[in-house]
Amino acid sequence: MAEPWATLGIDLHVEPTGPGLRRGLTDALREAVRSGRLAPGTRLPSSRALAADLGIARNTVADAYADLVAEGWLTARQGSGTRVAARTVVPPAGTARHPRARTRPAYDLRPGSPDLASFPRAEWLKAARRALTAAPYDALDYGDPRGRPELRTALAGYLSRARGVRADPERIVVCAGFAHGLKLLGTALRARGARTVVVESYGLDTHWRLLAASGLRTVPLPFDGLGTDPGELSGADAILLTPAHQFPMGVPLHRDRRAAVVDWARRTGGLVLEDDYDGEFRYDRQPVGALQGLDPDRAVYLGTASKSLAPGLRLAWAVLPPGLAEEVAAAKGGVDTCGVLDQLTLAEFLASGAYDRHVRATRLRYRRRRDALVAAVAARAPEARVTGIAAGLHVLLRLPPGTEQSVVQAAHWQGLAVHGLARYQHPAARAEPVDALVVGYGTPPDHAWSGALDALCAVLPG
């Protein structure tokens, strides 16, 4: 039986080499410090603990430590133990230098992220403590590939109440972000024999690449004042839409076209993939309900916590038609690939009402930001025009013809990160070029918002 002291201290991987244990251990420790493997300030195990780990005499370790203290590689103080001395670490010859990180922009108005400073840390921590305290032991096992039942149950209730989704916990699959969910769907669709997914003329190239990586061809649909036109769906196996708030054009799909999409799915057996990326954030009226509610047997509802909470949580969900839930779960490899503690915390966050309170608070903050942006552009850059509904975390800012590239370049020179509309157009789209900026107003923290708005107006024509 090991002595109690043998189990204490830190683990240290060291292999004494060369003639004699003392010299071999001294050389191995010196090289670990010289190479930077043991960083300055690192506390080493006690001589007794390291001797027990290596199976050598304690005096051998103590003597090696003493030699290195004398040489200046280590320091030893009463009550502080033995530590690596502070010194400049010279990397081995031939070590490649890492490129310097790019300078961060002074203001970031790129779409896609919320105000991370508004993440509800205190409430999230409370929910995490309650969830972990109540969690059964088996919650820490590998688990159901669909995700924790607590989260799927909480999501089913919330989505039904807030988004009009007809959800059954057994038909929900928790994913590590929207992209992960789309990848799983692409795998499942390809396994079913699907070949073509029609998409919107404007969207994220990341999504098109994910579908292409699954062996699916993406074909863009026309776009006009009523949103995406679903009139050209012949030969399609599925359609990917952002019906509540088209990204990045900012308009909802017209009700007649919503009905036409569902009718197509019923007639052909096709599948509707609904990306409800920012459905909680509508500022001028009640949000448009999920298209999935029109026919849950032919539509997949995809939601995420990336806009309402934070992308770093890596939590999203898919509400699936009968049969497809098993196929998507199987595409995860038969295991739950999402962190169980964050799942349990989000379940508690939803069930306790903390999620609703947070969304309401951030909805008010983002509405004020959008109102300020619209007013500032109208007053200071009359040649630009905000279009789209009052919703989400971005606006489409129309520019005079031929000015998009020059405005984006001017913004870059001023330390303002902003995207032009051209980067979001599908390469096969037949739409006429539109000069515009896609301005995300969610990312800057509150203290930086007025400065970001000033920087934006300074580069706009007019």
C-alpha atoms as one frame of an Amber mdcrd trajectory, in Angstrom:
protein
   0.000   0.000   0.000   1.375   3.429  -1.011   2.289   5.922   1.696  -0.100
   8.923   1.912   2.600  11.382   0.782   3.142   9.371  -2.419  -0.258  10.452
  -3.767   0.306  14.177  -3.213   1.861  16.806  -5.486   1.772  17.322  -9.227
   2.510  14.870 -12.001   5.823  15.358 -13.813   6.949  13.353 -16.813  10.746
  13.021 -16.736  13.024  10.234 -17.990  16.498  10.161 -16.408  19.091   9.200
 -19.051  22.847   8.768 -19.194  25.296   7.340 -16.661  24.120   7.528 -13.071
  20.634   8.315 -11.793  21.570  11.658 -10.235  23.253  12.977 -13.357  20.563
  11.533 -15.618  17.777  13.137 -13.589  19.654  16.454 -13.434  20.188  16.478
 -17.202  16.539  15.565 -17.904  15.183  18.320 -15.639  17.628  20.888 -17.044
  16.579  20.078 -20.603  12.879  20.294 -19.684  13.466  23.807 -18.346  15.757
  24.881 -21.211  13.273  23.761 -23.882  10.366  25.522 -22.207   8.477  22.308
 -21.421   8.624  23.396 -17.779   7.586  27.048 -17.788   9.065  29.632 -15.390
   7.253  29.530 -12.061   6.143  25.896 -12.426   6.132  24.186  -9.042   7.891
  20.815  -9.075   6.847  17.783  -7.025   8.466  17.361  -3.647  11.630  15.275
  -3.664   9.767  12.548  -1.780   6.827  12.458  -4.234   9.038  12.465  -7.362
  11.275   9.777  -5.867   8.212   7.597  -5.248   6.954   8.196  -8.817  10.337
   7.299 -10.358  11.112   4.463  -7.954  14.444   5.936  -6.884  15.946   7.180
  -3.624  14.703  10.475  -2.250  18.282  11.712  -1.743  18.916  11.301  -5.475
  16.070  13.680  -6.286  17.046  16.111  -3.536  20.633  16.214  -4.833  19.463
  16.791  -8.437  17.240  19.655  -7.269  20.151  21.147  -5.293  22.448  21.014
  -8.334  19.897  22.832 -10.499  19.240  25.450  -7.812  22.975  26.126  -7.689
  23.075  26.477 -11.475  20.137  28.905 -11.437  17.630  26.663 -13.231  15.437
  26.186 -10.135  14.638  28.142  -6.984  13.860  26.727  -3.548  12.242  28.611
  -0.696  10.861  27.452   2.594   7.106  27.100   2.303   7.108  27.689  -1.454
   8.670  24.460  -2.595  10.937  24.015  -5.589  10.039  26.011  -8.698  11.429
  26.697 -12.147  13.426  29.938 -12.047  12.327  32.957 -14.044  14.455  33.127
 -17.201  14.168  33.683 -20.922  13.307  30.479 -22.759  15.201  30.121 -26.040
  13.304  27.907 -28.512  15.261  25.078 -30.133  17.016  25.901 -33.414  14.780
  25.440 -36.424  11.560  26.063 -34.516   9.160  27.891 -36.814   7.990  31.271
 -35.649   4.254  31.605 -35.286   2.819  34.425 -37.381   1.687  37.439 -35.419
  -1.992  37.596 -34.717  -3.845  40.060 -36.909  -4.588  43.404 -35.330  -8.149
  43.458 -34.059 -10.373  46.130 -35.577 -11.209  49.132 -33.457 -14.897  48.429
 -34.081 -16.496  45.202 -35.248 -19.774  45.498 -37.158 -19.624  42.120 -38.866
 -22.835  40.116 -38.535 -23.128  36.821 -36.720 -22.391  37.455 -33.048 -24.308
  38.934 -30.124 -22.901  41.305 -27.514 -20.769  38.822 -25.581 -20.406  41.262
 -22.701 -24.126  40.827 -22.041 -23.863  37.069 -21.450 -25.758  36.423 -18.183
 -22.837  35.017 -16.223 -24.383  35.229 -12.760 -27.684  33.640 -13.806 -25.887
  31.009 -15.879 -23.697  30.093 -12.907 -26.744  29.750 -10.662 -28.434  27.510
 -13.230 -25.265  25.428 -13.578 -25.098  24.850  -9.827 -28.754  23.859  -9.621
 -28.460  21.593 -12.656 -25.308  19.849 -11.458 -26.734  19.363  -7.978 -29.889
  17.741  -9.350 -28.209  15.708 -12.105 -28.245  11.914 -11.682 -24.892  10.144
 -11.799 -25.665   8.560 -15.173 -25.939  12.047 -16.689 -22.124  12.045 -16.775
 -22.016   8.876 -18.869 -21.812   8.827 -22.696 -25.556   9.322 -22.993 -28.188
   9.390 -25.718 -26.850  10.688 -29.064 -29.957  12.861 -29.325 -28.816  14.816
 -26.244 -29.863  15.006 -22.616 -33.595  14.376 -22.096 -33.806  17.333 -19.680
 -32.732  19.726 -22.431 -34.881  18.141 -25.130 -37.924  18.356 -22.856 -37.228
  21.988 -21.962 -36.666  22.872 -25.625 -39.911  21.202 -26.695 -41.872  23.335
 -24.242 -40.079  26.575 -25.049 -40.177  26.200 -28.847 -43.866  25.319 -28.793
 -44.679  28.332 -26.613 -42.381  30.951 -28.136 -41.931  29.923 -31.778 -45.013
  27.876 -32.623 -42.943  24.737 -33.251 -44.714  21.395 -32.912 -41.984  19.619
 -30.990 -41.687  16.211 -29.359 -38.612  15.623 -27.157 -38.104  12.263 -28.869
 -37.723  14.051 -32.219 -35.199  16.658 -31.066 -31.462  16.194 -31.605 -29.040
  18.484 -29.780 -26.086  19.598 -31.911 -22.755  21.334 -31.333 -23.839  24.473
 -33.180 -25.914  25.076 -36.315 -23.104  24.045 -38.669 -22.837  20.695 -36.905
 -26.584  20.166 -37.226 -26.496  21.007 -40.944 -23.593  18.612 -41.454 -25.539
  15.826 -39.744 -28.580  16.567 -41.901 -26.453  16.556 -45.033 -25.102  13.128
 -44.111 -28.597  11.777 -43.414 -30.057  13.233 -46.624 -27.244  11.851 -48.763
 -27.761   8.427 -47.171 -31.409   8.661 -48.240 -30.318   9.239 -51.828 -30.772
  13.007 -51.973 -28.612  14.890 -54.456 -29.801  18.503 -54.653 -30.637  21.117
 -52.021 -32.007  24.427 -53.246 -30.824  27.425 -51.245 -31.395  31.164 -51.143
 -29.463  33.446 -53.493 -27.961  35.165 -50.473 -26.674  33.298 -47.441 -23.568
  31.874 -45.797 -20.993  30.131 -47.964 -20.135  28.005 -44.923 -23.531  26.317
 -45.205 -23.171  25.708 -48.932 -19.739  24.151 -48.391 -21.047  21.886 -45.635
 -23.780  20.561 -47.919 -21.294  20.135 -50.752 -18.986  18.184 -48.426 -21.876
  15.782 -47.826 -22.136  15.169 -51.566 -25.100  17.473 -52.133 -25.376  20.052
 -54.911 -26.699  23.492 -53.957 -28.803  25.471 -56.452 -29.834  29.074 -55.638
 -33.403  30.328 -55.989 -34.374  33.788 -57.282 -34.950  36.581 -54.778 -37.281
  39.597 -54.979 -39.281  41.954 -52.771 -41.337  39.075 -51.338 -38.241  37.115
 -50.352 -37.016  33.889 -51.864 -39.089  32.711 -54.827 -39.817  28.954 -54.515
 -41.165  28.676 -58.059 -38.125  26.749 -59.347 -38.033  23.663 -57.127 -38.168
  20.953 -59.775 -35.572  18.262 -59.150 -34.846  19.389 -55.605 -34.744  16.980
 -52.677 -34.711  19.668 -49.972 -34.767  23.430 -49.529 -32.773  25.463 -46.973
 -34.495  28.707 -45.920 -34.332  31.513 -43.343 -38.079  32.310 -43.555 -38.590
  34.437 -40.433 -35.768  36.883 -41.263 -33.842  36.190 -44.445 -30.102  36.383
 -43.986 -28.691  38.763 -44.993 -31.441  40.607 -46.925 -33.557  41.068 -43.801
 -37.068  40.331 -45.089 -39.522  37.602 -44.019 -40.744  35.043 -46.515 -44.186
  36.098 -47.795 -47.054  34.014 -46.399 -48.061  32.793 -49.883 -44.552  31.555
 -50.490 -44.417  29.862 -47.094 -47.555  27.954 -48.080 -46.064  27.172 -51.514
 -42.927  25.687 -49.963 -44.934  23.436 -47.668 -47.214  22.413 -50.545 -44.148
  21.460 -52.623 -42.806  19.323 -49.772 -46.129  17.487 -49.398 -46.492  16.844
 -53.133 -42.939  15.687 -53.810 -41.803  14.226 -50.500 -39.129  16.905 -50.278
 -37.841  18.305 -47.026 -37.826  21.907 -45.783 -34.804  22.900 -43.654 -35.774
  25.963 -41.625 -32.894  28.011 -40.183 -34.450  30.086 -37.376 -31.147  31.684
 -36.411 -32.548  34.838 -34.748 -36.272  34.141 -34.376 -36.439  35.589 -30.846
 -35.502  39.077 -32.004 -38.395  40.920 -33.658 -38.827  44.520 -32.508 -41.891
  45.989 -34.214 -44.445  43.226 -33.682 -44.945  39.606 -32.636 -42.320  37.405
 -34.310 -43.414  35.356 -37.308 -44.067  31.785 -36.172 -41.913  28.930 -37.372
 -42.708  27.536 -40.798 -42.310  24.064 -39.276 -45.637  24.507 -37.509 -47.417
  24.278 -40.885 -46.257  20.689 -41.437 -43.890  19.106 -38.891 -43.785  15.910
 -40.982 -42.090  17.671 -43.897 -40.021  20.379 -42.162 -36.888  20.403 -40.022
 -36.634  23.239 -37.518 -33.063  24.338 -36.724 -32.419  26.682 -33.802 -29.348
  27.816 -31.895 -28.171  29.568 -28.740 -25.461  31.402 -30.701 -27.412  34.664
 -31.092 -29.505  34.603 -27.930 -26.656  33.596 -25.582 -23.195  33.002 -27.095
 -21.647  31.057 -29.996 -19.044  29.592 -27.646 -21.662  27.422 -25.946 -21.782
  25.321 -29.137 -25.419  24.390 -28.556 -28.078  24.102 -31.251 -31.042  21.833
 -31.899 -32.955  20.200 -34.707 -36.649  19.318 -34.463 -37.077  16.520 -36.971
 -39.865  14.631 -38.766 -40.608  11.030 -37.776 -37.819   8.643 -38.730 -35.261
  11.331 -39.512 -34.399  11.882 -35.849 -32.967   8.350 -35.632 -30.960   8.863
 -38.822 -29.515  12.187 -37.682 -28.670  10.747 -34.253 -26.934   7.843 -35.983
 -24.898  10.348 -38.023 -23.451  11.586 -34.710 -21.721   8.218 -34.383 -24.015
   6.820 -31.721 -22.764   9.093 -28.917 -23.699  12.493 -27.543 -21.046  14.881
 -28.872 -22.243  17.935 -26.916 -21.054  18.852 -23.422 -23.510  17.394 -20.941
 -22.966  20.068 -18.265 -23.842  22.887 -20.651 -26.885  20.929 -21.821 -28.102
  20.489 -18.259 -27.444  24.150 -17.520 -29.378  25.336 -20.570 -32.260  23.037
 -19.623 -32.382  24.632 -16.169 -31.974  28.101 -17.695 -35.017  27.495 -19.896
 -37.166  25.823 -17.240 -36.511  28.517 -14.617 -37.548  31.376 -16.902 -34.038
  32.887 -16.888 -33.775  32.434 -20.652 -36.973  34.407 -21.285 -35.809  37.200
 -18.986 -32.445  37.373 -20.721 -33.979  37.429 -24.205 -36.388  40.211 -23.230
 -33.551  42.305 -21.804 -31.293  41.854 -24.825 -34.209  42.396 -27.207 -34.688
  45.871 -25.719 -30.965  46.632 -25.948 -30.689  45.537 -29.580 -33.852  47.415
 -30.534 -32.337  50.635 -29.166 -29.150  50.007 -31.098 -31.030  49.424 -34.336
 -33.133  52.542 -33.815 -29.977  54.587 -33.201 -28.352  53.165 -36.340 -31.367
  53.954 -38.513 -31.584  57.507 -37.160 -27.850  58.163 -37.534 -27.724  56.920
 -41.128 -30.778  58.985 -42.092 -29.274  62.143 -40.565 -25.619  61.767 -41.505
 -25.490  59.589 -44.631 -28.672  60.239 -46.637 -27.344  58.422 -49.707 -27.416
  55.139 -47.726 -30.669  53.462 -46.739 -31.517  50.836 -44.126 -33.812  48.130
 -45.491 -35.491  45.030 -44.064 -37.756  44.458 -41.091 -36.942  45.529 -37.539
 -35.535  42.215 -36.388 -32.370  40.257 -35.678 -28.874  41.546 -35.025 -28.062
  43.058 -38.417 -29.392  45.460 -41.044 -28.902  45.665 -44.783 -27.578  49.103
 -45.636 -28.178  49.928 -49.312 -25.479  52.026 -50.988 -25.340  54.029 -54.215
 -24.517  51.786 -57.220 -20.842  51.002 -57.605 -19.749  52.090 -54.111 -19.754
  48.880 -52.057 -16.121  47.907 -52.571 -14.771  51.410 -51.921 -16.826  51.767
 -48.727 -15.651  48.390 -47.397 -12.031  49.381 -48.149 -12.445  52.765 -46.469
 -13.915  51.056 -43.417 -10.911  48.722 -43.267  -8.506  51.680 -43.344 -10.422
  53.254 -40.455 -10.231  50.092 -38.321 -13.902  49.274 -38.852 -14.753  45.653
 -39.671 -17.863  45.423 -41.853 -18.962  43.129 -44.671 -20.263  43.939 -48.115
 -23.291  42.120 -49.504 -21.294  40.610 -52.375 -19.595  38.066 -50.102 -22.990
  36.529 -49.254 -24.219  35.959 -52.823 -24.255  32.369 -54.070 -21.766  31.997
 -56.952 -24.472  30.543 -59.232 -27.106  33.185 -58.402 -28.504  35.113 -61.357
 -29.516  38.189 -59.334 -28.549  41.694 -60.415 -25.659  43.086 -58.321 -26.804
  45.109 -55.318 -24.402  47.439 -53.518 -24.941  47.192 -49.769 -23.337  46.609
 -46.402 -24.437  43.876 -44.010 -24.046  45.685 -40.686 -24.104  43.672 -37.493
 -25.020  45.783 -34.470 -24.903  42.996 -31.901 -21.147  42.537 -31.460 -19.911
  45.847 -29.920 -20.307  46.116 -26.150 -22.511  48.948 -24.922 -19.604  51.275
 -24.154 -18.290  50.984 -27.728 -21.585  51.293 -29.601 -21.602  55.074 -30.117
 -18.013  54.993 -31.360 -18.812  52.178 -33.777 -21.798  54.133 -35.096 -19.662
  57.239 -35.626 -17.019  55.187 -37.471 -19.686  53.671 -39.720 -21.284  56.988
 -40.652 -17.829  58.455 -41.365 -17.201  56.010 -44.233 -20.683  56.109 -45.787
 -21.272  58.233 -48.892 -23.396  61.341 -48.502
